[in-house]
Amino acid sequence: MTNNIKSQFQDLIENYAADVEHNCKKHLQKDRVLIPLIASTVQGVTTVIPDQVTKILDAKIKPEVLLEMLFQLAPVIGTLKVEQALEQVQTVFDQRKIVLSSPQIESDLNYGEKVQENLYGSEIKSLLQDLPDDAGIFIPQALTEHFFNDFYKRQELDIRDRERYELLALITMNVDFQIKAHAHGSLKAGNSESELIWSTIQLLPYIGFPFVINSVQVIHQAAEQIKAKE
């Protein structure tokens, strides 16, 4: 895009983006600067990441939290996009001469499996049980070991944050089944309906109205279903 075209577009969306930002300020705290990085990473848009990382660090969010959020996206969106994002993050960390602390690891090796059981039960195992040649055995086992046990034992993020960030990544990808499942999981992990809806609203400039409207309805339905069971 030439500078003129880009300038026209920025003028067009300025009020839209500012309106979303202003209203989300009322409801979000640290996520307000983290959510744009989730959207960029999930969509593979790396050019804006150094600026986003700078804003996160300027907001006094620990670099370890930023990294752990990106690490957690790997089992959701794959390793390649996360690696691309981390290359951009590294440039900012190097410029600021950031020294990272060692991660604190939960001693219970099955900690993630217990979290999975509490939030999701055996849903995936039942869903895939009819797959041929032991695929229905391997995928649930890999999910438990390499989604939950590998990541959830790292203590820089709590379960509530991990579930919320995963849900936002799934919403950005618009994967319906997983959005429904993780809306329930995020609520059971302690996120409120309002927190999840306003986090989703902040994605508006990055993913558009259709994905956001569909997803906030799913979150609301999940919250209503949980209330009905109480």
C-alpha positions as CSV (number, residue, x, y, z in Angstrom):
1,M,0.0,0.0,0.0
2,T,1.3,3.5,-0.8
3,N,1.4,6.0,2.1
4,N,-1.6,7.8,0.7
5,I,-3.8,4.7,0.5
6,K,-2.7,3.6,4.0
7,S,-3.4,7.0,5.3
8,Q,-6.9,7.0,3.9
9,F,-7.5,3.6,5.5
10,Q,-6.1,4.7,8.9
11,D,-8.4,7.8,8.8
12,L,-11.4,5.5,8.0
13,I,-10.8,3.1,10.9
14,E,-9.4,5.6,13.5
15,N,-12.7,6.2,15.2
16,Y,-13.7,2.5,15.1
17,A,-10.4,1.4,16.7
18,A,-10.5,4.2,19.3
19,D,-14.1,3.4,20.2
20,V,-13.2,-0.3,20.9
21,E,-10.1,0.8,22.8
22,H,-12.0,3.3,25.0
23,N,-14.7,0.9,26.0
24,C,-12.3,-2.0,26.6
25,K,-10.3,0.2,29.0
26,K,-13.3,0.1,31.3
27,H,-13.2,-3.7,31.5
28,L,-9.7,-5.0,30.8
29,Q,-6.4,-4.5,32.6
30,K,-3.2,-6.2,31.5
31,D,-5.0,-8.1,28.7
32,R,-5.6,-4.8,26.9
33,V,-2.0,-4.8,25.7
34,L,-1.6,-8.6,25.4
35,I,-4.7,-9.3,23.2
36,P,-3.3,-7.5,20.1
37,L,-0.2,-9.7,20.3
38,I,-2.4,-12.8,20.4
39,A,-4.3,-11.7,17.3
40,S,-1.1,-10.9,15.4
41,T,0.6,-14.1,16.3
42,V,-2.4,-16.3,15.4
43,Q,-2.8,-14.5,12.1
44,G,0.9,-14.7,11.3
45,V,1.3,-10.9,11.0
46,T,4.7,-10.3,12.4
47,T,5.5,-6.7,11.3
48,V,3.5,-5.1,14.1
49,I,4.8,-7.4,16.8
50,P,7.9,-5.3,17.9
51,D,5.6,-2.3,18.6
52,Q,3.1,-4.5,20.4
53,V,5.9,-6.0,22.6
54,T,7.2,-2.5,23.4
55,K,3.7,-1.4,24.6
56,I,3.5,-4.6,26.7
57,L,6.8,-3.9,28.4
58,D,6.0,-0.2,28.8
59,A,2.9,-1.3,30.6
60,K,5.1,-3.0,33.2
61,I,4.0,-6.5,32.3
62,K,6.7,-9.0,33.1
63,P,8.6,-10.3,30.0
64,E,8.1,-13.8,31.3
65,V,4.4,-13.4,31.2
66,L,4.5,-12.2,27.7
67,L,6.6,-15.2,26.6
68,E,4.5,-17.7,28.5
69,M,1.4,-16.4,26.8
70,L,3.1,-16.9,23.4
71,F,4.4,-20.4,24.4
72,Q,0.8,-21.4,25.4
73,L,-0.4,-20.6,21.9
74,A,1.9,-23.3,20.3
75,P,-0.4,-26.3,21.0
76,V,-3.3,-24.2,19.7
77,I,-2.0,-22.7,16.5
78,G,1.1,-24.7,15.9
79,T,4.8,-24.0,16.4
80,L,5.7,-22.1,13.2
81,K,3.7,-19.0,13.9
82,V,4.8,-18.8,17.5
83,E,8.5,-19.2,16.4
84,Q,8.0,-16.3,13.9
85,A,6.5,-14.2,16.7
86,L,9.3,-15.0,19.1
87,E,11.9,-13.9,16.6
88,Q,10.3,-10.4,16.7
89,V,10.1,-10.5,20.4
90,Q,13.8,-11.4,20.7
91,T,14.7,-8.2,18.8
92,V,13.0,-6.0,21.4
93,F,14.3,-8.0,24.3
94,D,17.8,-7.7,22.9
95,Q,17.4,-3.9,22.5
96,R,16.3,-3.6,26.1
97,K,18.9,-6.0,27.4
98,I,16.2,-8.0,29.2
99,V,17.4,-10.9,31.4
100,L,14.8,-13.5,31.9
101,S,14.2,-15.4,35.2
102,S,14.1,-19.2,35.2
103,P,10.6,-20.6,35.0
104,Q,9.0,-22.0,38.1
105,I,7.7,-25.6,37.4
106,E,5.0,-27.4,39.2
107,S,6.5,-30.6,40.8
108,D,3.5,-32.8,40.1
109,L,4.2,-34.2,36.6
110,N,0.5,-35.0,36.1
111,Y,-0.7,-31.5,37.1
112,G,-1.9,-30.6,33.6
113,E,-3.8,-33.9,33.3
114,K,-5.7,-33.1,36.5
115,V,-6.5,-29.7,35.2
116,Q,-7.8,-31.2,31.9
117,E,-9.9,-33.7,33.8
118,N,-11.4,-31.0,36.0
119,L,-12.3,-28.6,33.1
120,Y,-13.0,-31.0,30.2
121,G,-13.4,-34.5,31.5
122,S,-12.9,-37.2,28.8
123,E,-14.7,-35.3,26.0
124,I,-11.9,-35.6,23.4
125,K,-11.3,-39.2,24.2
126,S,-14.9,-40.1,23.7
127,L,-15.1,-37.9,20.5
128,L,-12.2,-39.7,18.8
129,Q,-12.6,-43.2,20.1
130,D,-13.7,-44.7,16.8
131,L,-10.7,-43.5,14.7
132,P,-8.7,-46.3,13.1
133,D,-5.2,-47.7,13.8
134,D,-5.0,-46.3,17.3
135,A,-5.3,-42.7,16.2
136,G,-8.1,-42.3,18.6
137,I,-5.7,-43.3,21.4
138,F,-2.7,-41.3,20.3
139,I,-4.4,-37.9,19.8
140,P,-6.1,-37.7,23.3
141,Q,-2.8,-38.9,24.9
142,A,-0.8,-36.4,23.0
143,L,-3.3,-33.7,24.0
144,T,-2.9,-34.5,27.6
145,E,0.9,-34.8,27.6
146,H,1.8,-32.0,25.2
147,F,-1.0,-29.5,25.7
148,F,-1.7,-29.8,29.4
149,N,1.2,-31.5,31.1
150,D,3.9,-29.8,29.2
151,F,2.5,-26.2,29.5
152,Y,0.2,-26.0,32.5
153,K,2.9,-27.0,35.0
154,R,4.8,-23.8,34.2
155,Q,3.7,-21.3,36.8
156,E,4.2,-17.9,35.2
157,L,0.5,-18.0,34.1
158,D,-2.3,-19.4,36.1
159,I,-5.0,-21.7,34.7
160,R,-7.5,-18.9,34.4
161,D,-5.2,-16.9,32.1
162,R,-4.1,-19.8,30.0
163,E,-7.7,-20.8,29.3
164,R,-8.7,-17.2,28.4
165,Y,-5.8,-16.7,26.0
166,E,-6.4,-20.1,24.4
167,L,-10.1,-19.2,23.9
168,L,-9.1,-15.9,22.2
169,A,-6.7,-17.7,19.9
170,L,-9.5,-20.1,18.9
171,I,-11.9,-17.2,18.4
172,T,-9.3,-15.6,16.1
173,M,-9.2,-18.8,14.1
174,N,-13.0,-19.2,14.2
175,V,-13.0,-22.9,15.0
176,D,-16.5,-23.5,16.3
177,F,-16.4,-26.7,18.2
178,Q,-13.3,-25.7,20.1
179,I,-14.7,-22.3,20.9
180,K,-17.7,-23.9,22.5
181,A,-15.5,-26.3,24.5
182,H,-13.1,-23.7,25.7
183,A,-15.8,-21.2,26.5
184,H,-17.0,-23.7,29.0
185,G,-13.5,-24.4,30.2
186,S,-12.6,-20.8,30.6
187,L,-15.7,-20.1,32.7
188,K,-15.0,-23.2,34.8
189,A,-11.4,-22.0,35.3
190,G,-12.7,-18.8,37.0
191,N,-13.1,-16.3,34.1
192,S,-16.4,-14.4,34.3
193,E,-18.7,-14.1,31.3
194,S,-18.1,-10.4,31.2
195,E,-14.3,-10.8,31.2
196,L,-14.5,-13.3,28.3
197,I,-17.0,-11.2,26.3
198,W,-15.0,-7.9,26.7
199,S,-11.7,-9.7,25.8
200,T,-13.5,-11.0,22.7
201,I,-14.7,-7.5,21.9
202,Q,-11.2,-6.2,21.9
203,L,-10.5,-8.5,19.0
204,L,-13.0,-6.6,16.8
205,P,-10.4,-4.5,14.9
206,Y,-8.3,-7.6,14.2
207,I,-10.9,-10.2,13.3
208,G,-14.1,-8.3,12.4
209,F,-17.7,-8.3,13.6
210,P,-18.9,-11.8,12.3
211,F,-16.3,-13.7,14.3
212,V,-16.9,-11.6,17.4
213,I,-20.7,-11.7,17.3
214,N,-20.7,-15.5,16.9
215,S,-18.2,-16.0,19.7
216,V,-19.9,-13.7,22.3
217,Q,-23.1,-15.6,21.7
218,V,-21.3,-18.9,22.3
219,I,-19.7,-17.5,25.5
220,H,-23.1,-16.3,26.7
221,Q,-24.8,-19.6,26.0
222,A,-22.0,-21.5,27.9
223,A,-22.4,-19.2,30.9
224,E,-26.2,-19.7,30.9
225,Q,-25.7,-23.5,30.7
226,I,-23.4,-23.5,33.6
227,K,-25.8,-21.3,35.7
228,A,-28.6,-23.8,34.9
229,K,-26.6,-26.6,36.3
230,E,-25.8,-24.8,39.6
